């Protein structure tokens, strides 16, 4: 009798182990599914980009996922048409080295919604309210001036940057940049 009893115990032990393994696999599958759903939700939660109205002398570019993996959905770029090479492919600072003298590149990004550290900003943004940087960490070339403005507008946290391929943009160039900024619209909800 010991033989059949031992076989039954072995069988029951094996079945218990298999049930435990199946339960573990079910839990693992649920965790993986929840992680995939959270990742998908996080991707879908990426805020939409603002929009530029097409203006004569300007090219509007939406960076691709390959060019801007973390912000491609929330970013838009406007560049003077003579500088198409600065926008294709778009690389955050490397593209600025391809700007022709007295040309402009503007990028606008929706960062999120209602960050407490953001202060209200006027919309469309006024170039005169931007911080002017003649030099900054990561500056790709000494001739590139950066103008930066971030803040909250209608619940959207925005980051808008204007780059000139000169450290001393004249009045005409400043008017041209402001005219393009005037055509910038907030993301749709």
N, C-alpha and C positions, 0 to 999 in steps of 0.2 A: 503493500500500500504506500510505502514511502515514495516510490517512483511516480505514480499518478498524482499524489498530493504535491510533490515537489514540482511537477510539471504545471499543475494548476497555479501554484504560487508564482512560478516563473512567468506564466501567462498573465496573471493579474498584475504583477510588477511591470511587465512589459507594456500592458495596456495603460496602466497609470502613467508610466513615463511618456507614452505616445500622446495621451490626453494632455499632459503637462506641456509637451513640446508644441502641440497644436494650439493650446491656449496662448503660449508665448508668441507663436507666429501670428495669431490673431491680434494680439496687443501690438506687436511690431508693425503689422500692416496698418492698424488704426493710427499709430503714431506717425508713420510715414505719410499716410493720407492727410492727416491733420497738418503736418509740416508742408506738404505740397499745397494744400489749400491756403495756408498762411502765406506762403511765398507768392502764390498767385494773387491773393488779396493785396499783398504789399505792392506787387507790380501794378495792380489795378488802382491802387491808392496813390500812385505817382501823380502829382498834380499836372493838369494840362498846361501847355505853353501859352504865353500871350501871343498876339498876332500883330504883324505889321501890315498896313495897307500898302499895296504895291505902288511905288512912286517912280516917276521917270528918273533914270540914272542909278537905280538901286536894284539889287538882286536879293530876294528873300530865300533863305536856306533853312531847312530843318535838318539838323545833324542826325546821322544814322546811329543805330544802336552800337555798331562797330566803332564809330568815331567818338561817341560820348556814352559809354555803357550806363553810367549812373544817372544821366540827366537828359538823354535824348528825347524823352517824351515831353519834358517841361521846358525845353530851350528852343529859342528861335534866333536866327542871325540875319542881320541885314548888312550888306556890304556894297560899296559903290561898284557899279558894273564893270568898270575897267579892272577891277581886282577880283575877278571870278576865281583866280588861282588861290586867293586867300580863303576861299570858302569851300573849295573842293580839292581834296577832302578837308573837312574842318577839324583842326586840332587846336585846342584851347589857346595856347600861346604861340606855338610854332606858326600858325596861320598868320599871325601879326607880322612876321618877318617878310611875308609876301605882299604886304601893302605897298602900293606905289606912293611916292611923295605926295603929300597933300590929299590923301585919301582917307576914308573912314570905314571902320567896322564897328557895328553895334551888336551886342548880344543881350538878350533879355531872358531871364529864367524865373519860373514860378518855383519858389522853394517849399512852400507849404501853405498852411492857413493859421492865422491868428497867433503867431509866436509872440510871447510877452516881451521879448527883447527888441522887437521891431517897433519903430516909431512911425506914426502916420506920414505918408508922403503924398505930394500932389500928383494928380494924374491928368493928362499925360505928364511925365516927369519933365521938369525944367532943367536944362543943361546948367544953368547958373546955380542950381542947388547941389550939383555933384561935387564930390571930393575930387581934387585934381592931384594926380600922382605923376611926378616927372621921373621917378625911379621907384621900383618896388621889387620885392623878392620874386624871382622868376621872370623878371622883365627880359624879353627875348632880344631886344635891340635898344640901344641908347636913344634912338630917334622916336621911339613909340611912347606917346603920352596916354595914360589911362585916366578916365573919369568914371567915378563909381558912385552909385546911389542905390541904397536898399531901404525898404520900408514896407509898411502894410497899407494896402489900398482895398477898400471894400471887402475886407477879410482875407485877401490874398497877400502872401509874403513874397515880395518881388525883389530881384537883384537885376539891376540894369547897368551895363558897362558900355562906355564909348571909348574907342581907341582911335587916335589920330596917328598917322605916320609922320608926325612932326611934333616937336616939343612946343612949337609956337603957332598953333592954328590961328589963321586970320579970321576976320569978321565973316567973310563969305563962307568959309569952311564951318564955322560955328553955326551960322544960319542954316546951312545945309543939314548939319547933324540935328539941329532942333526941329527942322521941318520933318525929318524922318521920325524923330521921337514923337512928334505931334500925331503921327499915324499909328502909334502903338496902342493896341486895345487889350484890355484885361481878358484873361481866359474866360471861356463860357463855363457855366456851372455844370 
